[in-house]
């Protein structure tokens, strides 16, 4: 494992990096392998990507529906 010390000038970037590290730890705990060492076939990777993007679309739709229910002023054209 490589360790780095990073100074962040942008707290938003820092939060995202922290989430990447956390997500990597969850994946390693679940699968016991890093992405670099995972030798899954390309079709498996593409299926994972497709599923993640489908989930993202669902999250977008759910939040759009919530905004519409609120009749939020930022929804107007």
MARNUPA-87942 format. One line per 10 residues: number of its first residue (from 1); for each residue x negated, y, z negated of N, C-alpha, C, CB. Coordinates in nm, 4 decimals. Last residue first. Glycine has a CB too. Layout:
NUM> X,Y,Z,X,Y,Z,X,Y,Z,X,Y,Z ~ ...
This chain:
77> 3.8810,2.7158,1.5836,3.7983,2.7443,1.7016,3.7700,2.8906,1.7138,3.8650,2.6948,1.8278 ~ 3.8546,2.6062,1.2442,3.9217,2.6807,1.3507,3.8245,2.7123,1.4635,3.9829,2.8104,1.2957 ~ 3.7148,2.4976,1.0409,3.7653,2.4062,1.1428,3.8240,2.4796,1.2627,3.8698,2.3151,1.0829 ~ 3.6581,2.6781,0.8490,3.5502,2.6511,0.9436,3.5913,2.5515,1.0508,3.4287,2.5996,0.8703 ~ 3.8826,2.6750,0.6843,3.8690,2.7830,0.7817,3.7590,2.7571,0.8844,3.8415,2.9127,0.7103 ~ 4.0448,2.3566,0.6457,3.9327,2.4453,0.6148,3.9161,2.5507,0.7235,3.8029,2.3647,0.5986 ~ 4.2482,2.1806,0.5980,4.2711,2.2987,0.6817,4.1646,2.4028,0.6546,4.4111,2.3580,0.6567 ~ 4.2094,1.9440,0.4748,4.1916,2.0640,0.3929,4.2292,2.1924,0.4674,4.0479,2.0730,0.3456 ~ 4.2324,1.7696,0.6853,4.3330,1.7661,0.5790,4.3274,1.8919,0.4930,4.3136,1.6423,0.4917 ~ 3.9956,1.8261,0.8218,4.1248,1.8609,0.8827,4.2367,1.8623,0.7792,4.1591,1.7623,0.9948
67> 3.8106,1.7180,0.6431,3.8103,1.8617,0.6713,3.9423,1.9062,0.7319,3.6954,1.8975,0.7652 ~ 3.8817,1.4460,0.6604,3.8937,1.5180,0.5325,3.8980,1.6689,0.5549,3.7764,1.4820,0.4391 ~ 3.8171,1.3948,0.9290,3.9555,1.3813,0.8833,3.9773,1.4563,0.7523,3.9919,1.2333,0.8659 ~ 3.5418,1.4312,0.9161,3.6220,1.5201,1.0011,3.7680,1.5153,0.9584,3.6083,1.4809,1.1502 ~ 3.4795,1.2163,0.7488,3.4603,1.3527,0.7003,3.5321,1.4554,0.7867,3.3130,1.3853,0.6945 ~ 3.5445,0.9985,0.9153,3.6057,1.0129,0.7828,3.5949,1.1567,0.7325,3.5395,0.9171,0.6825 ~ 3.3724,1.0436,1.1334,3.5181,1.0515,1.1504,3.5878,1.0720,1.0162,3.5715,0.9241,1.2185 ~ 3.1202,1.0047,1.0149,3.1544,1.1324,1.0779,3.3055,1.1475,1.0863,3.0915,1.1429,1.2186 ~ 3.1398,0.7379,0.9385,3.1206,0.8406,0.8361,3.1577,0.9786,0.8910,2.9744,0.8404,0.7859 ~ 3.1605,0.6174,1.1922,3.2699,0.6050,1.0954,3.2604,0.7119,0.9871,3.2691,0.4659,1.0315
57> 2.9104,0.6802,1.2962,3.0312,0.7326,1.3620,3.1505,0.7257,1.2670,3.0616,0.6534,1.4920 ~ 2.7508,0.5278,1.1228,2.7383,0.6737,1.1249,2.8614,0.7380,1.1888,2.6110,0.7156,1.2009 ~ 2.8244,0.2672,1.1941,2.8550,0.3170,1.0601,2.8504,0.4691,1.0576,2.7568,0.2590,0.9570 ~ 2.7126,0.2681,1.4505,2.8570,0.2524,1.4357,2.9010,0.3010,1.2977,2.8984,0.1048,1.4569 ~ 2.4442,0.2856,1.3821,2.5068,0.3967,1.4546,2.6592,0.3883,1.4475,2.4611,0.3974,1.6014 ~ 2.4098,0.0375,1.2570,2.3862,0.1609,1.1820,2.4537,0.2802,1.2500,2.2353,0.1867,1.1675 ~ 2.4653,-0.1356,1.4719,2.5490,-0.1386,1.3520,2.5332,-0.0112,1.2699,2.5147,-0.2602,1.2664 ~ 2.2541,-0.0682,1.6463,2.3930,-0.0510,1.6882,2.4856,-0.0463,1.5670,2.4352,-0.1644,1.7830 ~ 2.0334,-0.1477,1.4903,2.0510,-0.0079,1.5288,2.1959,0.0202,1.5671,1.9578,0.0278,1.6452 ~ 2.0757,-0.4255,1.4798,2.0707,-0.3452,1.3564,2.0974,-0.1980,1.3877,1.9330,-0.3609,1.2861
47> 2.0559,-0.4829,1.7549,2.1821,-0.5067,1.6842,2.1876,-0.4278,1.5538,2.2002,-0.6565,1.6558 ~ 1.7885,-0.4190,1.7967,1.8920,-0.3419,1.8658,2.0283,-0.3622,1.8014,1.8980,-0.3809,2.0135 ~ 1.6662,-0.6151,1.6401,1.6468,-0.4726,1.6079,1.7560,-0.3883,1.6734,1.5065,-0.4242,1.6545 ~ 1.7499,-0.8414,1.7813,1.7884,-0.8265,1.6416,1.7773,-0.6801,1.6006,1.7007,-0.9154,1.5505 ~ 1.6215,-0.7986,2.0242,1.7679,-0.7985,2.0213,1.8200,-0.7844,1.8782,1.8229,-0.9273,2.0851 ~ 1.3502,-0.8282,1.9550,1.4020,-0.6969,1.9915,1.5547,-0.6918,1.9848,1.3552,-0.6596,2.1311 ~ 1.3026,-1.0369,1.6621,1.3111,-1.0156,1.8071,1.3771,-0.8809,1.8360,1.3906,-1.1306,1.8753 ~ 1.0971,-0.9691,1.3770,1.2265,-0.9970,1.4389,1.2218,-0.9654,1.5880,1.3383,-0.9158,1.3703 ~ 0.8738,-0.9470,1.2166,0.8557,-0.9928,1.3545,0.9873,-1.0334,1.4212,0.7594,-1.1097,1.3574 ~ 0.7623,-0.7061,1.0033,0.8830,-0.7804,1.0425,0.8721,-0.8177,1.1895,1.0125,-0.6966,1.0163
37> 0.5585,-0.5390,0.9363,0.5303,-0.6823,0.9393,0.6504,-0.7682,0.9766,0.4790,-0.7253,0.8063 ~ 0.6738,-0.2859,0.9440,0.5549,-0.3126,1.0246,0.5309,-0.4622,1.0407,0.4324,-0.2467,0.9618 ~ 0.8724,-0.3056,0.7509,0.9099,-0.2959,0.8921,0.7923,-0.3300,0.9827,0.9614,-0.1554,0.9241 ~ 0.7756,-0.5580,0.5103,0.7834,-0.4196,0.5579,0.8293,-0.4199,0.7028,0.6459,-0.3471,0.5437 ~ 0.9661,-0.8003,0.3263,0.8704,-0.7683,0.4324,0.8859,-0.6207,0.4699,0.8919,-0.8605,0.5576 ~ 1.1813,-0.8713,0.1689,1.0493,-0.9211,0.1340,0.9421,-0.8946,0.2375,1.0568,-1.0652,0.1096 ~ 1.4423,-0.7864,0.1894,1.3926,-0.8753,0.2934,1.2529,-0.9312,0.2652,1.3913,-0.8029,0.4239 ~ 1.4954,-0.6366,-0.0485,1.5991,-0.7215,0.0107,1.5397,-0.8271,0.1042,1.7000,-0.6356,0.0870 ~ 1.2602,-0.4963,-0.0983,1.3162,-0.5811,-0.2035,1.4161,-0.6814,-0.1447,1.3847,-0.4944,-0.3117 ~ 1.2401,-0.3578,0.1406,1.1362,-0.4544,0.1050,1.1874,-0.5514,-0.0014,1.0097,-0.3818,0.0546
27> 1.4695,-0.1961,0.1279,1.4530,-0.2938,0.2351,1.3498,-0.3996,0.2013,1.4142,-0.2244,0.3627 ~ 1.4087,-0.0400,-0.0979,1.5292,-0.1237,-0.0972,1.5144,-0.2339,0.0084,1.6568,-0.0374,-0.0692 ~ 1.1793,0.0925,-0.0031,1.1713,0.0046,-0.1205,1.2902,-0.0902,-0.1273,1.1639,0.0875,-0.2488 ~ 1.2896,0.2411,0.2056,1.1865,0.1419,0.2340,1.1746,0.0429,0.1190,1.0515,0.2101,0.2597 ~ 1.4514,0.4126,0.0574,1.5129,0.3182,0.1526,1.4152,0.2071,0.1888,1.5590,0.3919,0.2807 ~ 1.2577,0.5602,-0.0792,1.3546,0.4796,-0.1526,1.4160,0.3725,-0.0630,1.4644,0.5685,-0.2111 ~ 1.1350,0.6851,0.1382,1.0575,0.5972,0.0507,1.1512,0.5045,-0.0272,0.9702,0.6803,-0.0467 ~ 1.3490,0.8350,0.2406,1.2826,0.7353,0.3241,1.2062,0.6349,0.2377,1.1872,0.8035,0.4237 ~ 1.3980,1.0021,0.0194,1.4997,0.9056,0.0603,1.4414,0.7976,0.1508,1.6142,0.9766,0.1314 ~ 1.1646,1.1546,0.0196,1.1972,1.0718,-0.0971,1.3003,0.9645,-0.0610,1.2504,1.1597,-0.2122
17> 1.2031,1.2855,0.2640,1.0899,1.1934,0.2482,1.1152,1.1004,0.1293,0.9568,1.2721,0.2286 ~ 1.4255,1.4426,0.1935,1.4361,1.3432,0.3003,1.3241,1.2402,0.2891,1.4323,1.4113,0.4382 ~ 1.3180,1.6068,-0.0062,1.4303,1.5178,-0.0365,1.4434,1.4073,0.0680,1.5607,1.5976,-0.0447 ~ 1.1235,1.7454,0.1446,1.0833,1.6595,0.0329,1.1936,1.5603,-0.0029,1.0477,1.7445,-0.0897 ~ 1.2834,1.8926,0.3152,1.1945,1.7907,0.3712,1.1529,1.6930,0.2614,1.0693,1.8562,0.4365 ~ 1.3947,2.0601,0.1219,1.4820,1.9745,0.2024,1.4001,1.8602,0.2622,1.5520,2.0565,0.3148 ~ 1.1836,2.2071,0.0202,1.2461,2.1059,-0.0649,1.3407,2.0132,0.0113,1.3213,2.1733,-0.1764 ~ 0.8910,2.2796,0.1777,1.0350,2.2814,0.2006,1.1006,2.1707,0.1178,1.0675,2.2640,0.3520 ~ 0.6366,2.2365,0.1224,0.6764,2.3770,0.1176,0.8279,2.3888,0.1298,0.6067,2.4574,0.2296 ~ 0.4827,1.9836,-0.0599,0.5962,2.0206,0.0248,0.6247,2.1692,0.0108,0.7216,1.9380,-0.0118
7> 0.1941,1.8045,-0.0585,0.2550,1.9270,-0.1085,0.3635,1.9691,-0.0096,0.1480,2.0406,-0.1278 ~ 0.1235,1.4689,-0.1322,0.1731,1.5652,-0.0340,0.2293,1.6869,-0.1063,0.2810,1.5011,0.0572 ~ -0.0889,1.2090,-0.1513,-0.0383,1.3203,-0.2296,-0.0015,1.4292,-0.1293,-0.1443,1.3711,-0.3365 ~ -0.0423,0.8642,-0.0909,-0.0722,0.9982,-0.0418,-0.0182,1.0992,-0.1402,-0.0127,1.0213,0.0991 ~ -0.1414,0.5264,-0.0714,-0.0888,0.6357,-0.1533,-0.1341,0.7672,-0.0930,-0.1355,0.6235,-0.3014 ~ -0.0513,0.2206,0.0799,-0.1247,0.3457,0.0892,-0.0586,0.4496,-0.0002,-0.1314,0.3953,0.2356 ~ -0.0848,-0.1179,0.0000,0.0000,0.0000,0.0000,-0.0889,0.1235,0.0000,0.0963,0.0002,-0.1221
